[in-house]
Amino acid sequence: MEKTIKQLSLVWALMAPISQTFGSISTDTLQQKDQYMEIVAKKAIHNPERGYHLEANYFAHNLYNPFHKIAYPEGWIDEQILRYGRPDDQISVLQLYFYLTDYVGGDITKEGLDKMQFIFDEVEKKGFKVVLRFAYDVDYGSTKANFNDVFKHINQLEPLIKKNIGLIDIWQIGFVGAWGEGHSSPMSSDDYNKAKMVRRILDIFKDRQTTIRYPNQKTRLKLESTYLNRIGYNNDYFTASEHPKAPDNDYTFGSNAYEQVKRESPDVQVMGEIPYAEATEWGLHSLISVTNSLKALKEHHYSLFDITQNNELNISNWKKTALTPDMLRSMGILFDPSYFKENKDTVARSAYDFIRDHLGYRLYIDRANTTVQRHNKGLTVDIVVKNVGFSAIHNPRPVYLIIFDKDNKIVGRKKLTVDPRHWQPYGSNRKEDVALFHHIQTEIIMPNIKHGAVGLWLPDPEKELASKAAYDIQFANDDMRIITDHPGYGRINIIADF
């Protein structure tokens, strides 16, 4: 995907014709049908490892951006939020490219490793996580990097990765070709060494996932299933199948690539970005269908999506496109009815807000089916969770049951045996617009108190982040009470009183 950034007049862009959809997929009519509907903004929730993401690119040796010709701290997170999103979008993920260009043929210097650690420290200060990619080439064939460089540098990077593993949502495969996308390099056709590289990455990045650019690249690796099951996809050319260059670049509707990602995506990370809004062969300078975009985001279980590219055209169009419950039902898109409620009235939300809030997981407690029963000196609970996001949680995450007395003092805590990575939005053999119920059933012995509350705490598994609210998961119920004032805890979701 071409990284060259060209200025495009917003006025010109908005005059561009709306693209027709790919193949037999229906034409998008949302803009015409609902252009007069009032859109009511929805408050976002800051949750880790999901949602819209920003992007930062740095040469590791000097922290200069190779594309914008600026150096850190110019273009850092706060500046990007104001330029591409809104402070109340609660963005929590940064795609972070480190270009090892200066180290081709040699070692990464201590200065380079220190500069990368400095960026990780700044990421943590912001309560963010990163999608991490290492690369050598800032354009086609811009270095002579080879696998000797790759394996030597991975060995040097291993301590950096392990030290910051809690801050890394995804470690993308990278390294090979322009922008680390796996093409345009003599290394691209060396499947033996690419497979060796992927094994090395995943052995360091234990119990977590990587992503690869193209499904056929993954197939050619011929890895063991224990590795293949941890490889997701980064679609760096998301066009809703509507660009002339979409075949073999986007995962186009009806293609083998589309079906492969659809089949695997419930269990692996998928993320995407739209090409820049530039009038070039590879640019996307017309509107793509919101309907088809939603179809792909849902069927491929996207967790993350870039808003720094095509922000002035298609991302802007999402903000002006209304969605209602009836529209989503007609598309088979899962949602919770409360999402469209304001003061008990049903309202329209923007496609931008809906996509922002449903990328990745969006967890609710189903209060009607949740029970908390007091007996003798204990509690029996059956907490029912549903996930209406596009995807499941993908990284390890513990779940704790927390018991409060009537004064909000913690009097009981139990680490549960549930794995929230299994909380899929819907089943493979069930209706896709009906949420699965996931039951948390347990008993806990507690002090002799008559009244109190039950909470769920889902912290980051890494000790350094476990007490920080930004890295805890918050449930999406509008009436969810959140307790944040207990030392050693971040956000505790209050499920029920007893």
KOLLO-854934 format. One line per field, with one value per residue (C-alpha): residue in three letters; y, z, x. Coordinates in Angstrom, 2 decimals, always signed. Example, Ala and Ser with C-alpha at 12.3 -4.5 7.8 and 13.67 -1.06 7.14 Angstrom:
<recs>
res: [ALA	SER]
v: [-4.50	-1.06]
w: [+7.80	+7.14]
u: [+12.30	+13.67]
</recs>
This chain:
<recs>
res: [MET	GLU	LYS	THR	ILE	LYS	GLN	LEU	SER	LEU	VAL	TRP	ALA	LEU	MET	ALA	PRO	ILE	SER	GLN	THR	PHE	GLY	SER	ILE	SER	THR	ASP	THR	LEU	GLN	GLN	LYS	ASP	GLN	TYR	MET	GLU	ILE	VAL	ALA	LYS	LYS	ALA	ILE	HIS	ASN	PRO	GLU	ARG	GLY	TYR	HIS	LEU	GLU	ALA	ASN	TYR	PHE	ALA	HIS	ASN	LEU	TYR	ASN	PRO	PHE	HIS	LYS	ILE	ALA	TYR	PRO	GLU	GLY	TRP	ILE	ASP	GLU	GLN	ILE	LEU	ARG	TYR	GLY	ARG	PRO	ASP	ASP	GLN	ILE	SER	VAL	LEU	GLN	LEU	TYR	PHE	TYR	LEU	THR	ASP	TYR	VAL	GLY	GLY	ASP	ILE	THR	LYS	GLU	GLY	LEU	ASP	LYS	MET	GLN	PHE	ILE	PHE	ASP	GLU	VAL	GLU	LYS	LYS	GLY	PHE	LYS	VAL	VAL	LEU	ARG	PHE	ALA	TYR	ASP	VAL	ASP	TYR	GLY	SER	THR	LYS	ALA	ASN	PHE	ASN	ASP	VAL	PHE	LYS	HIS	ILE	ASN	GLN	LEU	GLU	PRO	LEU	ILE	LYS	LYS	ASN	ILE	GLY	LEU	ILE	ASP	ILE	TRP	GLN	ILE	GLY	PHE	VAL	GLY	ALA	TRP	GLY	GLU	GLY	HIS	SER	SER	PRO	MET	SER	SER	ASP	ASP	TYR	ASN	LYS	ALA	LYS	MET	VAL	ARG	ARG	ILE	LEU	ASP	ILE	PHE	LYS	ASP	ARG	GLN	THR	THR	ILE	ARG	TYR	PRO	ASN	GLN	LYS	THR	ARG	LEU	LYS	LEU	GLU	SER	THR	TYR	LEU	ASN	ARG	ILE	GLY	TYR	ASN	ASN	ASP	TYR	PHE	THR	ALA	SER	GLU	HIS	PRO	LYS	ALA	PRO	ASP	ASN	ASP	TYR	THR	PHE	GLY	SER	ASN	ALA	TYR	GLU	GLN	VAL	LYS	ARG	GLU	SER	PRO	ASP	VAL	GLN	VAL	MET	GLY	GLU	ILE	PRO	TYR	ALA	GLU	ALA	THR	GLU	TRP	GLY	LEU	HIS	SER	LEU	ILE	SER	VAL	THR	ASN	SER	LEU	LYS	ALA	LEU	LYS	GLU	HIS	HIS	TYR	SER	LEU	PHE	ASP	ILE	THR	GLN	ASN	ASN	GLU	LEU	ASN	ILE	SER	ASN	TRP	LYS	LYS	THR	ALA	LEU	THR	PRO	ASP	MET	LEU	ARG	SER	MET	GLY	ILE	LEU	PHE	ASP	PRO	SER	TYR	PHE	LYS	GLU	ASN	LYS	ASP	THR	VAL	ALA	ARG	SER	ALA	TYR	ASP	PHE	ILE	ARG	ASP	HIS	LEU	GLY	TYR	ARG	LEU	TYR	ILE	ASP	ARG	ALA	ASN	THR	THR	VAL	GLN	ARG	HIS	ASN	LYS	GLY	LEU	THR	VAL	ASP	ILE	VAL	VAL	LYS	ASN	VAL	GLY	PHE	SER	ALA	ILE	HIS	ASN	PRO	ARG	PRO	VAL	TYR	LEU	ILE	ILE	PHE	ASP	LYS	ASP	ASN	LYS	ILE	VAL	GLY	ARG	LYS	LYS	LEU	THR	VAL	ASP	PRO	ARG	HIS	TRP	GLN	PRO	TYR	GLY	SER	ASN	ARG	LYS	GLU	ASP	VAL	ALA	LEU	PHE	HIS	HIS	ILE	GLN	THR	GLU	ILE	ILE	MET	PRO	ASN	ILE	LYS	HIS	GLY	ALA	VAL	GLY	LEU	TRP	LEU	PRO	ASP	PRO	GLU	LYS	GLU	LEU	ALA	SER	LYS	ALA	ALA	TYR	ASP	ILE	GLN	PHE	ALA	ASN	ASP	ASP	MET	ARG	ILE	ILE	THR	ASP	HIS	PRO	GLY	TYR	GLY	ARG	ILE	ASN	ILE	ILE	ALA	ASP	PHE]
v: [+0.00	+3.30	+5.47	+8.66	+11.30	+13.93	+16.78	+16.36	+19.15	+18.15	+20.09	+18.16	+14.87	+15.31	+15.92	+12.54	+10.02	+7.33	+4.04	+1.18	-1.98	-5.01	-7.86	-8.83	-7.04	-4.52	-0.82	+1.41	+3.60	+4.79	+8.26	+8.90	+7.23	+8.90	+12.19	+14.11	+12.01	+13.67	+11.85	+11.76	+11.26	+8.25	+8.47	+6.19	+3.90	+3.71	+0.00	-1.58	-3.57	-2.54	+0.33	+3.01	+3.41	+6.08	+5.57	+6.61	+5.91	+6.35	+5.56	+3.71	+5.48	+9.05	+8.99	+10.87	+10.15	+9.02	+10.19	+13.50	+14.68	+15.50	+14.12	+13.08	+14.71	+16.33	+14.27	+12.36	+10.97	+14.15	+15.94	+13.02	+12.77	+16.42	+16.05	+12.74	+12.03	+13.60	+13.50	+11.78	+8.93	+7.27	+5.89	+3.49	+1.94	+3.24	+1.41	+1.86	+1.32	+1.21	+1.40	-0.36	+1.10	+2.42	-1.00	-3.04	-4.96	-4.24	-4.38	-2.25	+0.17	+0.68	+4.19	+2.75	+0.29	+3.08	+5.31	+2.54	+1.97	+5.69	+5.50	+2.55	+4.57	+7.45	+5.05	+3.82	+7.38	+7.86	+4.64	+3.26	-0.05	-0.54	-2.64	-3.08	-3.53	-3.50	-2.77	-1.78	-0.38	+2.94	+2.38	-0.36	-1.78	+1.05	-1.24	-4.49	-6.08	-9.87	-12.62	-12.39	-8.90	-10.09	-12.92	-10.93	-8.02	-10.21	-11.60	-8.06	-7.02	-9.97	-8.26	-5.12	-7.16	-9.14	-6.03	-4.29	-7.26	-5.80	-2.68	-4.67	-5.64	-7.23	-7.80	-7.86	-10.04	-7.11	-6.92	-8.04	-5.57	-2.05	-0.95	-4.52	-5.74	-8.87	-7.98	-6.21	-7.83	-10.75	-12.13	-12.26	-15.59	-17.30	-19.14	-21.29	-18.34	-16.50	-19.48	-19.57	-15.84	-16.27	-19.12	-16.94	-14.02	-16.17	-18.03	-14.67	-13.29	-16.16	-16.78	-13.79	-13.17	-11.72	-10.63	-11.04	-8.93	-11.54	-14.85	-16.61	-15.55	-17.39	-20.49	-20.67	-20.71	-24.32	-23.87	-26.16	-25.47	-24.18	-21.29	-20.86	-20.48	-17.37	-15.55	-13.00	-10.42	-6.76	-5.57	-2.55	-1.94	-1.92	-0.65	-2.66	-4.55	-1.46	-0.19	-1.32	-2.48	-4.34	-7.86	-9.41	-6.36	-6.02	-9.23	-8.98	-10.44	-13.97	-14.49	-17.32	-14.73	-13.38	-16.83	-17.80	-14.70	-15.19	-18.78	-17.99	-14.54	-15.52	-16.72	-14.35	-10.62	-8.69	-5.00	-2.66	+0.69	+2.52	+3.79	+7.49	+9.82	+10.72	+10.78	+8.13	+4.59	+3.22	+6.00	+5.93	+9.25	+8.24	+7.11	+3.41	+1.76	+1.98	-1.11	-3.16	-1.79	-2.98	-6.36	-6.88	-5.52	-7.91	-11.04	-10.65	-9.81	-6.65	-5.52	-2.40	+0.17	+3.08	+6.60	+8.49	+7.43	+8.64	+10.62	+13.60	+11.52	+8.11	+8.42	+11.83	+10.28	+7.73	+10.63	+11.91	+8.54	+7.64	+4.13	+2.91	-0.41	-1.32	-0.76	-2.95	-5.70	-5.71	-6.21	-8.89	-6.74	-7.54	-4.74	-4.11	-2.15	+0.21	+1.56	+3.49	+4.84	+8.40	+9.23	+6.16	+7.42	+5.54	+7.67	+7.34	+7.01	+7.77	+4.94	+6.40	+6.03	+2.59	+1.20	+2.84	+1.22	-2.25	-2.92	-5.73	-6.68	-4.80	-6.56	-6.30	-7.93	-9.46	-8.40	-10.21	-13.58	-12.78	-14.06	-13.47	-15.56	-15.20	-18.41	-19.14	-17.61	-17.48	-16.27	-18.25	-16.24	-16.83	-13.79	-13.72	-11.88	-11.11	-9.65	-7.59	-6.38	-7.52	-9.71	-11.45	-10.55	-12.02	-11.48	-13.22	-11.53	-12.69	-12.28	-11.66	-11.72	-8.88	-8.65	-5.31	-4.57	-1.86	+0.77	-0.25	-1.90	-4.98	-8.02	-10.85	-11.64	-14.76	-15.37	-17.17	-20.02	-18.44	-17.32	-14.18	-14.99	-17.50	-14.83	-14.83	-12.51	-15.27	-18.93	-20.35	-22.36	-19.76	-16.53	-13.85	-11.11	-13.01	-12.72	-15.78	-15.92	-16.70	-17.83	-17.16	-19.55	-19.78	-19.72	-17.68	-17.89	-14.43	-12.71	-12.52	-9.46	-9.10	-6.56	-5.57	-5.77	-8.12	-6.82	-8.09	-6.92	-7.66	-6.26	-6.60	-9.80	-7.91	-6.85	-3.39	-2.55	-4.47	-1.56	+1.03	+1.85	+2.51	-1.16	-2.66	-3.67	-1.81	-3.27	-1.23	-1.20	+2.41	+1.87	+0.12	+1.52	+1.65	+1.80	+3.25	+4.38	+1.19	+1.05	-1.80	-1.89	+0.12	-0.18	-2.66	-3.21	-3.49	-6.31	-6.60	-5.71	-8.29]
w: [+0.00	-1.03	+1.94	-0.05	+1.35	-0.96	-0.04	-1.33	-1.22	+0.93	-1.36	-4.38	-2.50	-1.49	-5.12	-6.09	-7.15	-4.78	-5.84	-6.93	-4.95	-6.01	-7.96	-6.84	-3.48	-3.07	-3.79	-0.75	-0.18	+3.37	+2.35	+0.23	+2.51	+5.75	+4.83	+6.74	+9.91	+13.03	+14.36	+18.13	+19.31	+21.51	+24.41	+23.87	+26.43	+26.81	+26.50	+25.59	+22.48	+20.29	+18.33	+16.08	+16.06	+15.22	+13.50	+14.23	+12.09	+13.33	+12.29	+15.36	+15.31	+15.60	+16.02	+12.76	+10.77	+7.30	+5.59	+7.26	+7.87	+11.50	+14.70	+18.00	+19.75	+16.65	+15.44	+18.71	+20.14	+21.38	+18.11	+16.09	+18.17	+17.46	+13.77	+12.96	+15.71	+18.80	+22.41	+23.38	+20.90	+23.72	+21.29	+23.04	+20.31	+18.24	+15.25	+15.78	+13.03	+13.89	+10.79	+11.34	+8.10	+9.62	+11.00	+7.79	+7.74	+11.40	+14.94	+16.46	+18.68	+22.37	+21.44	+19.04	+21.62	+24.22	+21.83	+21.18	+24.93	+25.36	+22.95	+24.86	+28.07	+26.43	+25.16	+28.70	+30.01	+27.57	+28.61	+25.08	+23.61	+20.28	+17.17	+16.58	+13.26	+12.43	+8.87	+6.87	+3.59	+3.57	-0.13	-2.71	-2.53	-0.45	+1.40	+0.84	+4.05	+4.19	+6.64	+8.35	+9.42	+10.42	+12.69	+14.25	+14.98	+16.36	+18.84	+19.87	+20.10	+22.25	+25.61	+24.44	+23.43	+26.67	+28.83	+27.07	+26.22	+28.13	+25.95	+22.69	+21.46	+18.27	+17.08	+13.31	+11.22	+9.32	+8.45	+4.82	+1.96	+1.69	+4.98	+6.27	+4.20	+2.96	-0.73	-3.03	-1.57	-2.48	+0.92	-0.18	-2.00	+0.69	+2.46	+4.47	+6.21	+6.51	+8.37	+10.59	+11.27	+12.22	+14.60	+16.25	+16.63	+18.14	+20.44	+21.93	+21.92	+23.97	+24.13	+21.88	+18.17	+15.11	+11.80	+8.19	+5.17	+2.77	+3.38	+0.68	+2.48	+5.56	+3.56	+1.95	+5.33	+5.93	+9.68	+12.42	+13.56	+16.92	+15.02	+12.26	+14.86	+16.18	+12.85	+11.95	+9.19	+8.58	+5.59	+4.51	+1.50	+2.84	+0.08	+0.71	-2.49	-4.59	-5.90	-9.28	-7.42	-4.78	-6.24	-4.66	-2.41	-0.47	+0.68	-1.93	-1.55	-2.94	-3.29	-1.71	+0.44	+1.71	+2.59	+4.32	+6.53	+7.24	+8.31	+10.58	+11.93	+14.95	+16.58	+15.24	+15.13	+12.05	+11.46	+8.50	+6.90	+3.89	+1.18	+1.19	-0.44	-3.35	-7.08	-8.00	-9.31	-5.75	-3.93	-3.01	-3.98	-3.97	-1.30	-0.60	+0.51	+4.24	+3.93	+2.36	+4.83	+7.71	+6.06	+5.82	+9.32	+10.79	+8.73	+9.24	+12.93	+12.84	+16.14	+14.98	+12.22	+11.19	+11.04	+9.91	+6.27	+4.11	+7.13	+5.08	+2.76	+3.82	+7.57	+7.37	+5.44	+8.22	+10.60	+8.38	+7.72	+10.05	+11.34	+13.07	+14.66	+11.68	+9.23	+11.22	+11.60	+7.84	+7.46	+10.15	+12.30	+16.01	+18.55	+21.94	+21.72	+24.49	+22.17	+20.26	+23.31	+24.64	+27.44	+26.43	+22.86	+19.90	+18.02	+15.09	+15.62	+13.09	+11.28	+12.64	+16.26	+15.69	+14.05	+16.69	+19.48	+17.91	+16.60	+18.74	+21.80	+23.34	+26.53	+28.35	+31.46	+30.71	+33.94	+33.26	+33.38	+35.99	+39.52	+42.83	+45.77	+49.40	+51.41	+54.82	+54.63	+50.89	+47.55	+44.48	+41.28	+37.68	+35.73	+32.09	+29.66	+26.05	+23.46	+20.64	+19.17	+15.83	+17.54	+20.71	+23.13	+21.76	+24.38	+27.77	+30.47	+33.97	+35.41	+39.13	+41.17	+43.72	+46.77	+48.45	+51.72	+51.95	+52.45	+49.21	+51.06	+49.33	+51.52	+49.02	+45.82	+43.66	+40.44	+38.11	+35.75	+32.78	+29.69	+28.17	+24.82	+24.40	+24.62	+20.93	+19.78	+18.02	+17.25	+13.93	+13.60	+14.98	+13.80	+13.45	+14.86	+18.10	+20.84	+22.63	+26.43	+28.33	+31.92	+34.80	+37.52	+40.84	+44.61	+47.05	+50.82	+52.41	+55.77	+57.62	+55.90	+54.96	+52.19	+49.60	+45.91	+43.41	+40.84	+37.96	+37.46	+34.15	+34.51	+32.24	+33.04	+33.29	+36.86	+35.85	+34.18	+36.37	+38.68	+35.92	+34.95	+31.30	+30.85	+32.53	+30.58	+31.23	+30.41	+28.12	+30.08	+30.36	+34.01	+34.92	+38.13	+38.00	+41.13	+40.60	+44.04	+45.44	+45.53	+43.42	+41.24	+38.18	+37.11	+38.81	+37.16	+39.71	+38.49	+41.20	+44.78	+47.38]
u: [+0.00	+1.54	+2.50	+3.09	+0.75	-0.66	-2.96	-6.51	-9.05	-12.00	-14.31	-13.03	-13.22	-16.83	-17.74	-16.35	-19.00	-20.13	-18.55	-20.73	-20.35	-18.34	-19.89	-23.38	-23.28	-26.09	-25.57	-25.22	-28.29	-27.72	-26.54	-29.60	-32.13	-31.15	-29.56	-32.24	-32.15	-30.79	-27.76	-27.26	-23.68	-22.95	-20.50	-17.51	-15.85	-12.07	-11.33	-7.98	-7.03	-9.95	-11.51	-10.09	-6.34	-3.79	-0.43	+3.16	+6.25	+9.81	+13.33	+14.58	+17.95	+16.63	+12.80	+12.25	+9.12	+10.28	+7.09	+6.24	+9.83	+9.14	+10.59	+9.06	+7.18	+5.66	+2.70	+2.37	-0.86	-2.57	-1.90	-3.27	-6.44	-7.20	-6.38	-8.08	-10.59	-12.11	-10.92	-14.18	-13.54	-11.55	-8.96	-6.59	-4.39	-1.49	-0.06	+3.67	+6.22	+9.91	+12.10	+15.43	+16.78	+20.00	+20.90	+20.88	+24.15	+24.87	+23.57	+20.85	+22.75	+22.05	+20.91	+18.35	+17.03	+16.85	+14.89	+12.38	+12.01	+11.43	+8.49	+7.03	+7.28	+5.42	+2.74	+2.12	+1.82	-1.07	-2.84	-2.40	-1.31	+0.44	+0.19	+3.91	+5.64	+9.34	+10.42	+13.48	+12.12	+10.28	+9.55	+9.97	+13.49	+14.92	+17.38	+19.28	+17.95	+18.12	+17.21	+20.60	+19.55	+16.09	+17.19	+20.02	+17.70	+14.90	+17.43	+18.35	+14.68	+13.60	+14.30	+12.49	+9.44	+9.33	+9.75	+6.86	+4.64	+1.70	+1.79	+1.77	-1.68	-0.34	+3.22	+2.82	+5.09	+6.66	+10.38	+10.01	+9.52	+8.14	+6.55	+6.97	+4.02	+5.81	+6.08	+8.58	+11.71	+13.99	+12.95	+9.30	+9.64	+11.74	+8.93	+11.34	+12.97	+9.68	+8.23	+11.31	+10.87	+7.20	+8.01	+10.64	+8.22	+5.48	+7.87	+8.89	+5.33	+3.90	+0.13	-0.51	-1.01	+0.61	-0.93	+0.10	-0.80	-2.26	-4.07	-2.03	+1.17	-0.07	-0.99	+2.46	+4.21	+3.07	+3.45	+2.20	-1.36	-0.14	+1.44	-1.15	-3.90	-2.14	-1.80	-4.46	-4.65	-3.89	-5.89	-3.85	-6.12	-9.68	-11.98	-15.18	-14.19	-14.94	-11.59	-10.20	-7.10	-9.13	-8.66	-5.55	-5.07	-8.32	-10.02	-12.77	-16.25	-16.51	-12.76	-10.79	-9.05	-12.36	-13.64	-10.38	-10.44	-14.14	-13.49	-10.54	-11.38	-13.51	-10.28	-7.61	-7.00	-8.12	-7.47	-7.65	-6.96	-8.39	-6.00	-5.20	-7.74	-5.50	-6.18	-3.63	-3.75	-3.69	-5.49	-9.18	-10.75	-14.42	-16.88	-17.15	-20.37	-21.08	-23.29	-20.52	-17.99	-20.17	-20.60	-16.84	-16.15	-18.70	-17.94	-14.20	-14.54	-12.42	-10.92	-9.07	-9.35	-7.13	-8.63	-5.52	-5.93	-8.83	-9.96	-11.11	-13.31	-14.63	-14.06	-15.74	-18.62	-19.15	-19.74	-22.57	-24.21	-27.09	-27.72	-30.87	-31.87	-34.03	-31.19	-28.83	-31.42	-31.89	-28.12	-27.94	-25.64	-25.59	-26.19	-27.78	-31.09	-29.94	-27.24	-29.90	-31.75	-31.64	-34.10	-36.10	-36.43	-34.97	-32.44	-30.04	-26.30	-23.60	-21.85	-18.61	-19.75	-21.26	-18.13	-15.91	-17.93	-18.29	-14.81	-13.45	-15.48	-18.42	-19.52	-22.84	-24.20	-27.59	-29.26	-32.52	-30.75	-28.08	-28.68	-26.90	-28.10	-27.02	-26.85	-25.34	-21.85	-21.49	-22.80	-23.83	-23.69	-24.68	-23.50	-24.56	-22.29	-23.03	-20.68	-22.21	-18.92	-17.56	-14.97	-13.89	-11.12	-7.88	-5.18	-4.93	-7.02	-7.95	-11.44	-11.98	-15.17	-15.05	-17.34	-18.09	-19.81	-22.45	-19.71	-17.94	-15.08	-13.67	-14.34	-13.88	-12.01	-11.86	-9.96	-12.35	-11.54	-13.31	-11.38	-12.97	-11.32	-14.14	-16.85	-17.76	-20.56	-22.49	-22.12	-20.96	-24.18	-26.58	-28.17	-25.53	-27.78	-28.54	-25.95	-24.64	-25.04	-21.85	-22.41	-20.02	-21.15	-19.36	-19.66	-17.62	-17.30	-17.46	-17.70	-20.97	-22.40	-26.03	-25.83	-23.26	-22.45	-20.83	-18.36	-16.26	-12.69	-10.93	-7.40	-4.41	-2.49	+0.81	+1.53	+2.81	-0.52	-3.00	-3.77	-4.18	-7.75	-6.87	-5.97	-9.06	-12.17	-15.42	-18.82	-21.06	-24.34	-25.48	-26.41	-23.15	-21.65	-17.85	-15.69	-12.22	-11.07	-9.51	-5.70	-4.36	-7.47	-8.45	-12.09	-14.43	-17.83	-20.64	-22.88	-25.54	-26.40	-27.41]
</recs>
